Amino acid sequence: MKKKINKAVLAYSGGLDTSCIVPWLKENYGCEVITFTANLGQGDEELAGLEEKAITSGASKAYNVDLRQEFLTEYAFPTLKSGAIYERQYLLGTSFARPVTAKYLVKVAEQEGADAIAHGCTGKGNDQVRFELSVKALNPLLAVIAPWREWKIRSREDALAYAQAHGVPVSTSKSAYSRDRNIWHMSHEGNVLEDPWAEPEEPMFTLTVAPEEAPNQPQYVTVHFNQGDPVAVDGKALAPVELLTKLNELGAAHGVGRADMVENRLVGMKSRGVYETPGGTLLYTAHQGLESICLDRETLHYKQQVALRYAELVYYGQWFTPLREALDAFVSKTQERVTGTVRLKLYKGGCTVVGRKSPFSLYREDLATFGQDDVYDQHDAEGFINLFGLPLKVSALVDKQNGMLPGLQAPDYTDFKRD
């Protein structure tokens, strides 16, 4: 016996699965269905006509809300400032898109008096966890319906047959890949990518040009940050959406931002994904370059440890948690002096920091110079090394006293030939 549901708010993309879910909810739960679509910059072609399509599929109301600015300022940029990268490559574009969507699903549910949230995530992926943990954190009284864990549809053919039987308007064309797109990135899974040895086919890539086809001359771009937030490109102040759009265009034109990885999903399996994150790659590279002159050694090294944990929290769907909020407080403190400008060189898929400056820079040329200087007394190094190495010296003396210090073997010069 299914739980009685009066009204459900469905996370709606307008694709085949979520289009089928509208009549399926009505048929199996007897409930009113309201759809919610978050505009996160997935492109006009994906958003066009969704409200009409949702109503035609049986929804009583359809929301389509532009969340691009909030997505960047409250989710993408805080993750950027933390330095979080999942498993050394993934810039978390899908991961931090889910909590902002879930937040507004809950808002609409409360506004409309709904008693359930529904989503089209499969039972094998990470997104089901991200949506449902967010709902639990924001309104634990709402029920969550995940049709992929309940219904008998098991293939695209099944879904098409169900849609046709219920008068759902769907396109019969389909990409060979499973994709997710927003203003931050594009992800690709499935098809030939399921073989980790197979190289991705070039036509698969949607945002970036092939590095081999990128311009033969490098392009330089400057990014300015204020307390860790990107605020200007090439000296021109830009709002978050415009700024990332500009960086996406620059990075994509030079083949920057491709990542091919086999990652560990939260549900336990390994999965191969290929990501295109042109603007995000520029921002991460520039931000790291600026931190290198603005943060002291101890803070920078500890922040690298925090970044690993932060990435896990985002990837695992634990955005709305006390720990993530606490880590954000730490990150915000570290960013108070991360203000300045970074110059990047874009060339054939590469993004390299070639200049950085800040009014808070801790770099001192008079200290770092290899030439003659009157600031740093090199004789001081001897005492520092003696104190820094004192524990090693004491341990070795004790081992020697007890006959435990291993002897060094004499070098073998038998095969040595003098020119």
Residue pairs with C-beta under 8 A, 6 or more apart in sequence:
2 28
2 29
3 29
3 143
4 29
5 25
5 29
5 30
5 31
5 115
5 116
5 143
5 145
6 31
6 32
6 114
6 115
7 31
7 32
7 33
7 34
7 112
7 113
7 114
7 115
7 116
8 25
8 29
8 31
8 32
8 33
8 34
8 114
8 115
8 116
8 117
8 118
8 145
9 34
9 35
9 36
9 105
9 108
9 109
9 112
9 114
9 116
9 117
9 118
10 18
10 21
10 22
10 25
10 33
10 34
10 35
10 36
10 59
10 117
10 118
10 119
10 120
11 18
11 36
11 38
11 101
11 102
11 105
11 117
11 118
11 119
11 120
11 131
12 18
12 22
12 35
12 36
12 37
12 50
12 54
12 59
12 62
13 37
13 46
13 120
14 37
14 46
14 47
14 49
14 50
14 53
14 54
15 120
16 156
16 159
16 160
16 163
16 170
16 171
16 174
17 120
17 148
17 159
18 35
18 120
19 53
19 57
19 163
19 168
19 169
19 170
20 153
20 159
20 162
20 163
20 166
20 168
20 170
21 118
21 120
21 147
22 33
22 35
22 54
22 57
22 58
22 59
22 168
23 57
23 58
23 162
23 166
23 167
23 168
24 147
24 151
24 162
25 31
25 33
25 118
25 145
25 147
26 32
26 33
26 58
27 166
28 150
28 151
29 116
29 145
31 116
32 60
33 58
33 59
33 60
33 118
34 59
34 60
34 61
34 62
34 63
34 108
34 112
34 114
35 50
35 54
35 59
35 61
35 62
35 63
36 62
36 63
36 65
36 101
36 104
36 105
36 108
37 47
37 50
37 54
37 62
37 63
37 64
37 65
38 65
38 67
38 71
38 97
38 100
38 101
38 104
39 47
39 64
39 65
39 66
39 67
39 68
40 67
40 68
40 71
40 97
40 100
40 101
40 182
40 183
40 184
41 68
41 71
41 181
41 182
41 183
41 184
41 241
42 181
42 182
42 183
43 181
46 181
47 64
50 62
50 64
51 62
51 64
52 62
53 169
54 62
55 61
55 62
56 167
56 168
56 169
57 166
57 167
57 168
57 169
58 166
58 168
61 112
63 108
65 104
67 100
67 101
67 104
68 183
68 240
68 241
69 239
69 240
69 241
70 100
71 96
71 97
71 100
71 182
71 183
71 184
72 183
72 184
72 240
72 241
72 244
73 229
73 240
74 100
75 96
75 97
75 99
75 100
75 319
76 96
76 184
76 244
76 280
77 228
77 229
77 230
77 240
78 328
78 331
79 92
79 96
79 310
79 314
80 228
80 230
80 280
80 283
80 284
80 287
81 228
81 229
81 287
81 331
81 332
81 335
81 338
82 303
82 306
82 307
82 310
82 311
82 327
82 328
82 331
83 284
83 287
83 288
83 291
83 303
83 304
83 306
83 307
83 310
84 92
84 307
84 308
84 310
84 311
84 314
85 91
85 92
85 284
85 307
85 311
86 92
86 95
86 263
86 311
86 312
86 314
86 315
87 261
87 263
87 264
87 311
89 259
89 261
89 263
89 275
90 259
90 261
90 263
90 273
90 275
90 315
91 184
91 185
91 259
91 275
91 277
91 280
91 281
91 284
92 311
92 314
92 315
93 180
93 182
93 184
93 185
93 186
93 187
93 275
93 277
93 280
94 127
94 180
94 182
94 185
94 187
95 126
95 130
95 314
95 315
95 317
96 314
96 319
97 180
97 182
97 184
98 127
98 130
98 131
98 134
98 317
98 319
99 130
99 134
99 317
99 319
99 320
101 131
102 117
102 130
102 131
102 134
102 135
102 138
103 134
103 138
105 117
105 131
105 135
106 117
106 134
106 135
106 138
106 139
106 142
108 114
109 115
109 116
109 117
109 139
109 142
110 139
114 142
115 141
115 142
115 143
116 142
116 143
116 144
116 145
117 131
117 135
117 142
117 143
117 144
117 145
118 144
118 145
118 146
118 147
119 127
119 128
119 131
119 132
119 144
119 145
119 146
120 147
120 148
121 127
121 128
121 131
121 146
121 148
122 128
122 148
123 146
123 148
123 149
124 267
124 269
125 265
125 267
126 265
126 266
126 267
126 315
126 316
126 317
128 146
128 148
128 149
129 266
129 267
129 316
129 317
130 316
130 317
130 319
131 144
131 317
132 144
132 146
132 317
133 317
133 318
133 319
133 320
134 317
134 319
134 320
135 142
135 144
137 320
137 321
138 320
147 153
152 158
153 159
153 162
156 174
160 170
160 172
162 168
163 170
176 190
176 191
176 204
177 188
177 189
177 190
177 191
177 193
177 204
178 188
178 189
178 190
179 186
179 187
179 188
179 189
179 206
180 186
180 187
181 187
181 206
183 241
183 244
183 245
183 248
184 244
184 277
184 279
184 280
185 257
185 275
185 276
185 277
185 280
186 206
186 207
186 275
186 276
186 277
187 273
187 274
187 275
187 276
188 200
188 204
188 205
188 206
188 273
188 274
188 275
188 276
189 271
189 272
189 273
189 274
191 204
192 198
192 200
192 201
193 200
193 272
193 273
193 274
194 272
196 262
196 272
200 260
200 274
202 210
204 274
205 258
205 274
205 276
206 276
207 248
207 252
207 257
207 276
207 278
208 251
208 252
208 255
208 256
208 257
208 258
208 276
208 278
209 252
209 253
209 254
209 255
210 255
211 254
211 255
211 258
211 348
211 349
211 350
212 255
212 348
213 255
214 253
214 254
214 255
214 347
214 348
214 349
215 253
215 254
217 347
218 345
218 346
218 347
219 250
219 253
219 254
219 345
219 346
219 347
220 343
220 344
220 345
220 346
220 354
221 233
221 234
221 247
221 250
221 282
221 343
221 344
221 346
222 233
222 234
222 235
222 341
222 342
222 343
222 344
222 355
223 230
223 232
223 233
223 247
223 282
223 283
223 286
223 341
223 342
223 344
224 230
224 231
224 232
224 233
224 235
224 340
224 341
225 231
225 286
225 287
225 290
225 338
225 339
225 340
225 341
225 342
226 339
227 335
227 336
227 337
227 338
227 339
228 287
228 331
228 334
228 335
228 338
229 335
230 240
230 243
230 283
230 286
230 287
231 237
231 238
231 243
232 238
232 243
233 243
233 246
233 247
238 246
244 279
244 280
244 283
245 279
246 279
247 278
247 279
247 282
247 283
248 278
248 279
249 278
250 278
250 279
250 282
250 346
251 257
251 278
251 279
251 281
251 282
251 346
251 351
252 276
252 278
253 346
254 346
254 347
254 348
254 349
254 350
254 351
255 348
255 349
256 278
256 281
256 282
256 346
256 349
256 350
256 351
257 275
257 276
257 277
257 278
257 279
257 280
257 281
257 282
257 351
258 274
258 275
258 276
258 349
259 274
259 275
259 277
260 272
260 274
261 272
261 273
261 274
261 275
262 270
262 271
262 272
263 270
263 271
263 272
263 273
264 270
265 271
266 315
266 316
266 317
281 351
282 344
282 346
282 351
285 342
285 344
285 351
285 352
285 353
286 342
286 344
286 353
287 338
287 342
288 353
289 342
289 353
289 356
290 338
290 340
290 341
290 342
290 356
290 358
291 300
291 303
291 338
292 300
292 356
293 340
293 356
293 357
293 358
293 361
293 362
293 363
294 337
294 338
294 339
294 340
294 358
294 360
294 361
294 362
295 303
295 334
295 337
295 338
295 362
296 362
299 334
303 330
303 331
303 334
306 327
306 330
306 331
309 323
309 327
310 324
310 327
310 331
312 318
313 319
313 321
313 323
313 324
313 327
314 324
318 324
337 358
337 360
338 358
338 360
339 358
339 359
339 360
340 356
340 357
340 358
340 359
340 360
340 361
341 356
341 357
341 358
342 353
342 355
342 356
343 353
343 354
343 355
343 356
344 351
344 352
344 353
344 354
345 351
345 352
345 353
345 354
364 375
366 373
366 375
367 373
367 375
367 376
396 405
399 405
